[in-house]
């Protein structure tokens, strides 16, 4: 069927488009903009589609190639922006379909003052994620993957469109780089067809996926209980909200951290250069890169360093070296060297000093402490330090693990460890916030489709946790723990910061159905102490925090070891991995696993049952209905059963492989199968934890709205909410947050959440 795409440029077209919207019920909507920033960019047009193979594009601005500027468009003397407002208002009350709706909703609100979030029916990116959680999620990429089902030659169309679009944008003087793709500079005819095709494609995707959604029993999960309500009511709002920054404090901390970084760098280099072996290496590099020469930069630096400033200068400001000026040089050794070029005339210390200075100026320092290659050479070739790991190519590796090991005995390594940590704090938080701030505010992204479990993926999750004294040096502790103080509540407002206490362990115990694990929480015990008692067969010790013989008090090292295996084993870690983690022999690791599972028999049964479901159906469903599609696990199992996981049988299979490529494929197949089984158990826990947070967020938002409170969820960071609230509503809002986090989803262990009221993000974590 021929596609009917129209670009509206006259009054008759406006009337036709208005009638089209009026008749439509489910309508796909998309905006074209000058920027990816909905707070600063402009809308240059929008497209809609109410029926497959149809699409309209209404342009409001167009690129004038002669003037090299974006011009406002008019129809019958009326500005197209004003017409657009009236047309978009007609979409209110319709069921709107969008792909990455947060972008279009926020742009439409900021630019036209029209809020479409309550009219958002379906986001096809989230719909795809619900049914195919591994992606892809780009509109064109999804279409290419589904082109046969959608009855499109999407790959051919996408390639042709991309080529034509890039050529056209470049012809009009625009950029087509990934960082700056100036779509708005394309000719209107091309851009209009591109835009109309996108809304048509979005509608096609929804039409294709909705029957599958219903067939898999995910309709209510998507539309009613979690995905779309969370997106409409919470996610878009969080992306819209942003967080106030204490810019003054950040600038002050930046100045201090730069000074400390410079000081540490100088001290590290000096500590290393004080070692004869390193000094020889530095001198050798300097002389090789800048050997003594009677002309050029070496000669100029030699004269400068030795105070021969009385010499005449050339037009370009360099010392003039000629038969007339060289005799004016006061230092006889330098004079002889510059006359003859024979470096024997120069004292060795002088010659080396000049080369070292040139090296320092050229590279910024005598040693580049950020260069793994240089530091590796120094350690392995000159200091005789043994590497603890190799790269994939078999080269000795200088990395953070080695630095951590060396820091115990080498001062320079301890300082380098601090330097690296401070560098990360500066770049990841201070510089990122200062460079990304908009009028003193930082805006975060939240991807509901960013994980297979349904947990948010967000840049706010990179914020460092508050560290305790002893975990790092005092210097790193100070800078690390001040980062959260950068995020502040506005005047007259407060933060409510509330964390789900031990959410993952509680969910793990609940999902397993093991009464011994569930009772750990019902009896207010410490999970890792209980696991230690069971795995290490400890007698006479308690998992109760108030007892004198509490494991964490008397055998903290065993509790720490138990912490490393408590969730690792259910997630699929075997004896080899546990042995590597705890640095113990494989038989001892297997003994720990056996002891652990003996104490929690229902956990072992749950692990086995979950594996079986993945193997036989390829489908794992969370307690609240989200699905993990593991078809490859079932496919591999149907061919090999569980033989890939049997060490003896797998060894025999490998021996039968004559072709190296076939052997490689078999090993990869085993890894894919093992990862799939591990994912099946991981998903059960992580997806329920995600739904607990997601559904709590929906309930909190609705309670705030119902009670007319000036409060909104500003951030969700892992298992924690940060609420931005007016000071007068904060007490009531905090009670709502606690109640909803503890009761919205019911699990056997119960849930515990204790809100803190704060003026900055750090206060809620003290």
CORTA-V127560 format. One record per pair of residues at least 12 apart in sequence whose ideal C-beta (glycine too) atoms are under 8 Angstrom apart, sorted by sequence separation. I is the first residue (numbers start at 0). J is the second residue. D is the distance in whole Angstrom. If there is no record, write none. Layout:
i = <I	I>
j = <J	J>
d = <D	D>
This chain:
i = <30	31	44	45	59	60	103	104	124	168	172	173	325	332	333	388	445	508	528	574	617	653	700	710	711	740	31	44	59	168	171	311	325	332	387	388	402	403	444	466	528	529	537	540	564	567	575	617	652	653	699	710	711	30	31	44	45	58	124	127	139	143	168	171	310	332	387	402	443	444	445	465	466	528	540	563	574	577	617	710	722	30	31	43	44	104	123	142	171	303	386	443	465	505	574	577	617	709	710	737	29	43	44	100	168	302	333	379	443	463	504	526	564	613	617	696	708	709	720	736	737	28	29	42	43	168	310	320	332	384	387	399	402	525	537	563	564	616	617	708	737	28	29	42	43	123	139	164	167	299	309	310	379	465	508	524	525	532	563	574	614	615	709	710	736	28	41	60	100	167	299	378	463	501	524	525	531	573	613	614	696	709	710	27	59	87	95	298	309	375	399	462	463	523	524	537	613	649	708	720	26	27	58	59	164	307	375	384	462	522	523	528	560	615	699	733	26	27	57	91	97	100	167	298	307	375	504	528	535	614	710	26	59	95	99	307	374	378	519	527	528	531	692	699	708	733	23	25	59	87	91	94	95	96	97	98	100	525	527	568	696	708	24	31	57	88	90	93	95	96	97	98	99	164	305	371	372	501	525	535	643	644	695	706	23	43	57	87	92	94	96	97	98	163	294	302	307	371	525	531	535	643	692	730	20	22	23	84	91	94	96	293	371	378	531	534	564	568	614	708	729	19	41	83	84	87	90	305	564	568	644	692	20	57	84	164	531	639	643	644	703	706	19	528	531	534	643	688	16	80	302	527	530	564	301	527	530	644	703	160	525	528	569	635	639	702	427	428	527	530	301	428	527	530	19	33	160	301	635	636	699	569	635	699	702	45	527	16	298	424	526	721	98	156	631	632	635	699	16	42	374	631	698	699	45	721	47	293	632	13	293	301	305	631	632	695	291	293	441	695	698	293	629	153	293	368	632	7	292	301	304	695	3	4	5	6	7	151	304	629	694	695	2	3	4	5	6	7	8	368	629	694	1	2	3	4	5	7	149	291	420	424	627	0	2	4	6	151	301	304	627	691	300	369	421	429	432	691	149	291	417	421	424	428	690	149	417	420	424	627	691	297	300	416	429	535	297	300	417	421	428	534	687	142	149	417	424	507	511	534	536	138	145	148	291	413	420	507	535	627	687	691	297	534	619	13	139	142	296	504	533	534	621	622	625	28	45	138	142	145	291	504	507	533	613	614	621	138	141	291	503	613	619	623	10	26	42	286	289	290	533	534	619	623	625	9	10	37	42	286	289	530	533	621	622	625	8	9	20	40	138	285	288	533	610	613	621	26	28	35	38	612	623	21	25	26	27	28	29	37	42	286	289	622	13	17	20	24	25	26	27	28	29	37	41	42	282	285	288	289	610	621	16	20	23	24	26	27	40	285	288	609	610	25	37	38	609	623	17	30	37	282	285	289	13	20	30	37	282	285	288	29	32	281	284	606	609	28	30	30	127	281	123	126	130	126	285	123	127	130	123	126	130	126	129	515	516	121	281	515	123	130	281	516	126	513	515	516	28	130	513	514	129	511	513	277	512	513	511	129	511	129	513	272	512	272	511	25	126	271	510	125	268	280	129	268	280	268	98	267	264	268	277	280	121	125	267	280	125	279	571	98	97	264	277	67	96	122	125	276	277	571	96	98	121	271	276	571	64	120	570	64	119	122	274	62	96	571	570	571	62	119	569	570	119	510	69	117	570	116	569	116	566	116	62	623	62	60	62	62	622	61	58	101	100	105	104	108	58	58	101	105	56	101	105	56	100	56	101	56	56	43	54	55	270	271	54	270	54	54	267	270	46	54	266	44	53	44	48	52	267	33	46	51	266	267	45	46	33	44	48	31	32	46	47	48	51	263	267	31	46	50	51	263	48	49	48	263	264	51	263	260	263	31	260	259	260	31	29	256	260	29	256	257	29	256	28	27	27	29	253	453	256	452	510	27	510	27	452	253	451	25	252	253	507	510	27	506	509	25	249	253	6	503	506	6	503	506	249	250	249	6	503	506	6	502	4	246	4	244	6	502	5	246	502	4	4	244	499	246	499	2	4	244	241	243	244	2	243	244	242	241	242	241	241	242	240	241	238	238	237	238	238	237	234	234	259	495	503	502	230	229	259	494	499	498	499	226	234	498	256	497	496	497	496	495	496	497	252	495	496	226	451	494	495	521	225	494	520	521	252	452	494	495	519	520	452	494	517	451	454	492	493	517	492	493	248	452	453	492	493	452	454	489	491	492	495	450	454	488	491	512	248	249	452	453	493	497	248	452	453	495	509	454	495	509	245	450	497	508	509	245	453	497	506	508	244	245	495	499	505	244	245	506	243	244	497	505	242	243	505	242	243	505	243	502	500	501	499	500	499	500	499	500	462	498	459	497	498	460	497	457	459	460	497	457	496	497	457	495	496	455	495	496	495	496	494	495	454	493	494	493	494	496	493	494	494	496	496	494	495	496	488	494	445	488	443	487	488	487	486	487	485	486	484	485	486	483	484	483	484	483	482	481	480	483	465	462	465	464	465	136	134	133	128	132	128	127	125	125	124	39	225	38	224	224	225	220	38	220	219	220	217	216	217	217	215	233	233	229	233	236	225	229	232	229	233	225	229	232	225	228	232	224	240	242	225	242	240	236	237	236	237	237	237	233	242	233	240	132	132	133	129	130	132	129	131	130	245	242>
j = <42	43	56	57	71	72	115	116	136	180	184	185	337	344	345	400	457	520	540	586	629	665	712	722	723	752	44	57	72	181	184	324	338	345	400	401	415	416	457	479	541	542	550	553	577	580	588	630	665	666	712	723	724	44	45	58	59	72	138	141	153	157	182	185	324	346	401	416	457	458	459	479	480	542	554	577	588	591	631	724	736	45	46	58	59	119	138	157	186	318	401	458	480	520	589	592	632	724	725	752	45	59	60	116	184	318	349	395	459	479	520	542	580	629	633	712	724	725	736	752	753	45	46	59	60	185	327	337	349	401	404	416	419	542	554	580	581	633	634	725	754	46	47	60	61	141	157	182	185	317	327	328	397	483	526	542	543	550	581	592	632	633	727	728	754	47	60	79	119	186	318	397	482	520	543	544	550	592	632	633	715	728	729	47	79	107	115	318	329	395	419	482	483	543	544	557	633	669	728	740	47	48	79	80	185	328	396	405	483	543	544	549	581	636	720	754	48	49	79	113	119	122	189	320	329	397	526	550	557	636	732	49	82	118	122	330	397	401	542	550	551	554	715	722	731	756	47	49	83	111	115	118	119	120	121	122	124	549	551	592	720	732	49	56	82	113	115	118	120	121	122	123	124	189	330	396	397	526	550	560	668	669	720	731	49	69	83	113	118	120	122	123	124	189	320	328	333	397	551	557	561	669	718	756	47	49	50	111	118	121	123	320	398	405	558	561	591	595	641	735	756	47	69	111	112	115	118	333	592	596	672	720	49	86	113	193	560	668	672	673	732	735	49	558	561	564	673	718	47	111	333	558	561	595	333	559	562	676	735	193	558	561	602	668	672	735	461	462	561	564	336	463	562	565	55	69	196	337	671	672	735	606	672	736	739	83	565	55	337	463	565	760	138	196	671	672	675	739	57	83	415	672	739	740	87	763	90	336	675	57	337	345	349	675	676	739	336	338	486	740	743	339	675	200	340	415	679	55	340	349	352	743	52	53	54	55	56	200	353	678	743	744	52	53	54	55	56	57	58	418	679	744	52	53	54	55	56	58	200	342	471	475	678	52	54	56	58	203	353	356	679	743	353	422	474	482	485	744	203	345	471	475	478	482	744	204	472	475	479	682	746	353	356	472	485	591	354	357	474	478	485	591	744	200	207	475	482	565	569	592	594	197	204	207	350	472	479	566	594	686	746	750	357	594	679	74	200	203	357	565	594	595	682	683	686	90	107	200	204	207	353	566	569	595	675	676	683	201	204	354	566	676	682	686	74	90	106	350	353	354	597	598	683	687	689	74	75	102	107	351	354	595	598	686	687	690	74	75	86	106	204	351	354	599	676	679	687	93	95	102	105	679	690	89	93	94	95	96	97	105	110	354	357	690	82	86	89	93	94	95	96	97	98	106	110	111	351	354	357	358	679	690	86	90	93	94	96	97	110	355	358	679	680	96	108	109	680	694	89	102	109	354	357	361	86	93	103	110	355	358	361	103	106	355	358	680	683	103	106	107	204	358	201	204	208	205	365	204	208	211	205	208	212	209	212	598	599	205	365	599	208	215	366	601	212	599	601	602	115	217	600	601	217	599	601	366	601	602	601	220	602	221	605	365	605	366	605	120	221	366	605	221	364	376	226	365	377	366	197	366	364	368	377	380	222	226	368	381	227	381	673	201	201	368	381	172	201	227	230	381	382	676	202	204	227	377	382	677	171	227	677	172	227	230	382	171	205	680	680	681	173	230	680	681	231	622	183	231	684	231	684	232	684	235	183	744	184	183	185	186	746	187	187	230	230	235	235	239	190	191	234	238	190	235	239	191	235	192	238	194	195	183	194	195	410	411	195	411	196	198	411	414	191	199	411	190	199	191	195	199	414	181	194	199	414	415	194	195	183	194	198	182	183	197	198	199	202	414	418	183	198	202	203	415	201	202	202	417	418	206	418	418	421	190	421	421	422	194	194	421	425	197	424	425	198	425	198	198	199	201	425	625	429	625	683	201	684	202	627	429	627	202	429	430	684	687	205	684	687	205	429	433	187	684	687	188	685	688	432	433	433	191	688	691	192	688	191	433	192	432	195	691	195	436	692	195	196	436	691	439	692	196	199	439	437	439	440	199	440	441	440	440	441	441	442	443	442	443	442	443	443	444	445	445	445	447	474	710	718	718	447	447	478	713	718	718	719	447	455	719	478	719	719	720	720	720	721	722	478	721	722	453	678	721	722	748	453	722	748	749	481	681	723	724	748	749	682	724	747	682	685	723	724	748	724	725	481	685	686	725	726	686	688	723	725	726	729	685	689	723	726	747	484	485	688	689	729	733	485	689	690	732	746	692	733	747	484	689	736	747	748	485	693	737	746	748	485	486	736	740	746	486	487	748	486	487	740	748	486	487	749	487	488	750	489	750	750	751	750	751	751	752	752	753	716	752	714	752	753	716	753	714	716	717	754	715	754	755	716	754	755	715	755	756	756	757	756	757	717	756	757	757	758	760	758	759	760	762	763	762	763	764	757	763	715	758	714	758	759	759	759	760	759	760	759	760	761	759	760	760	761	761	761	761	761	764	761	760	764	764	765	448	448	451	447	451	448	448	447	448	448	437	623	437	623	624	625	623	442	624	624	625	624	624	625	626	626	693	696	693	697	700	690	694	697	696	700	693	697	700	694	697	701	694	711	713	697	714	713	711	712	712	713	714	715	712	723	715	723	626	627	628	625	626	628	626	628	628	759	760>
d = <5	5	6	6	7	6	8	5	5	8	7	8	6	5	7	7	5	6	8	8	5	7	6	6	6	4	5	6	6	6	5	6	6	6	6	7	6	6	6	5	7	4	7	7	6	7	7	4	6	8	6	7	8	8	7	4	8	6	8	6	7	6	7	7	6	6	6	5	6	6	8	8	6	4	7	8	4	6	8	4	6	5	7	7	5	7	8	7	7	8	7	6	5	6	4	6	6	7	7	5	7	6	7	8	5	5	8	5	5	5	8	8	7	5	3	6	7	4	6	7	7	7	5	6	4	5	6	6	7	8	6	8	7	5	7	5	7	6	7	8	5	8	8	8	7	8	5	7	5	6	7	7	8	7	7	4	8	6	6	6	6	6	8	6	5	5	7	8	5	6	6	6	6	8	6	6	5	8	5	6	6	5	8	6	4	6	6	8	8	6	7	7	8	7	8	7	7	6	4	7	5	4	7	5	6	6	7	7	6	8	8	7	6	7	7	4	7	7	7	8	7	4	5	6	7	4	5	4	5	4	4	5	8	5	7	7	5	8	7	8	6	7	6	8	6	6	8	7	5	6	7	7	5	6	8	7	8	8	8	6	7	5	7	8	8	6	6	6	6	5	6	5	5	6	6	8	8	7	7	8	7	8	8	7	3	7	6	5	7	4	8	7	5	6	7	7	7	5	6	5	7	4	6	8	7	7	8	5	6	8	6	8	7	8	5	6	6	6	7	8	6	8	7	7	8	8	6	6	8	7	7	8	8	6	7	7	7	8	5	7	7	8	6	5	4	7	8	7	8	8	7	5	4	7	6	8	8	8	7	6	8	7	7	6	8	5	6	7	5	7	8	7	4	5	6	7	8	8	7	7	6	6	5	6	6	7	6	5	6	7	6	7	5	8	6	6	8	5	6	7	8	8	4	8	7	8	8	6	4	8	5	8	7	6	6	5	7	8	8	5	5	7	5	8	4	6	7	6	7	8	7	5	6	8	7	8	7	8	6	7	5	7	5	5	5	5	5	5	7	7	6	6	7	8	8	8	7	7	8	4	7	8	7	5	7	7	7	8	5	6	7	7	5	8	7	8	6	5	5	6	8	7	5	5	7	8	5	5	6	4	7	6	6	8	8	7	8	6	6	6	7	5	8	5	6	5	7	8	7	8	6	6	7	6	5	7	8	6	7	7	7	7	7	5	5	6	8	8	6	7	6	4	7	8	5	6	8	6	7	6	7	7	6	6	6	8	6	7	6	7	7	6	5	8	6	6	6	8	7	7	7	8	7	7	8	6	5	6	7	7	4	6	3	4	5	7	7	8	7	7	8	7	8	7	5	4	5	5	5	8	8	7	5	7	7	7	8	7	7	4	5	5	4	8	6	6	5	7	5	6	5	6	7	4	7	7	6	4	8	6	7	7	6	6	6	6	7	7	8	5	6	5	8	6	8	6	5	8	7	8	5	8	7	8	8	7	5	8	7	4	7	6	6	7	7	6	6	6	5	6	7	8	5	7	6	6	8	4	7	6	5	5	6	8	7	6	5	5	5	5	7	7	7	8	7	5	8	6	7	7	7	7	6	7	4	8	5	4	6	7	4	5	7	6	6	7	5	7	7	6	7	8	6	7	6	6	6	5	7	8	7	7	6	8	8	5	5	5	7	8	7	5	7	6	6	6	6	7	6	4	7	6	6	7	7	7	6	3	5	8	6	7	7	6	7	6	5	6	6	8	8	7	6	5	5	7	6	7	8	5	8	8	8	6	6	7	5	7	7	8	8	5	6	7	7	7	6	8	8	7	6	7	8	5	6	4	7	8	5	5	5	5	8	6	6	5	3	4	6	5	5	7	8	5	8	7	7	7	7	6	5	8	4	6	6	5	8	5	5	6	4	7	7	7	6	5	6	5	7	7	5	8	6	8	7	8	5	6	6	7	4	6	7	7	6	6	7	5	6	6	7	5	7	7	5	5	7	4	7	7	7	6	7	8	5	4	6	4	8	5	6	8	6	8	5	6	8	5	8	8	6	7	7	6	5	7	8	5	6	7	6	4	6	7	8	5	7	7	5	6	8	7	7	7	8	4	7	6	7	5	7	7	7	6	8	6	7	7	6	6	7	4	5	6	4	7	8	7	7	7	7	6	6	5	5	6	7	8	7	4	6	7	8	8	4	6	7	7	8	4	6	7	7	5	7	8	5	7	7	7	8	8	7	6	4	7	8	7	4	7	6	8	7	6	8	7	6	7	5	7	6	6	6	5	6	8	8	4	6	6	5	4	7	8	7	6	6	8	4	7	6	8	7	5	8	4	4	8	6	5	6	6	4	7	5	5	7	8	5	7	5	5	7	7	7	5	6	8	6	6	7	7	5	8	7	7	6	4	5	5	7	8	7	7	5	7	8	8	6	4	8	7	5	7	7	7	5	5	8	6	7	8	5	6	4	7	7	7	7	5	5	6	7	8	6	6	7	8	8	5	5	7	7	7	6	7	6	8	3	8	8	7	7	6	7	5	7	7	7	5	6	8	8	4	5	8	8	7	7	4	4	4	8	7	7	6	7	8	4	8	7	5	8	6	7	4	4	8	6	6	6	8	7	6	7	7	8	7	7	4	8	6	7	7	8	6	6	8	5	5	6	8	6	8	6	6	5	5	6	5	6	5	7	7	6	6	7	7	5	6	6	7	6	7	7	6	8	8	7	8	7	8	8	8	7	8	7	8	7	8>
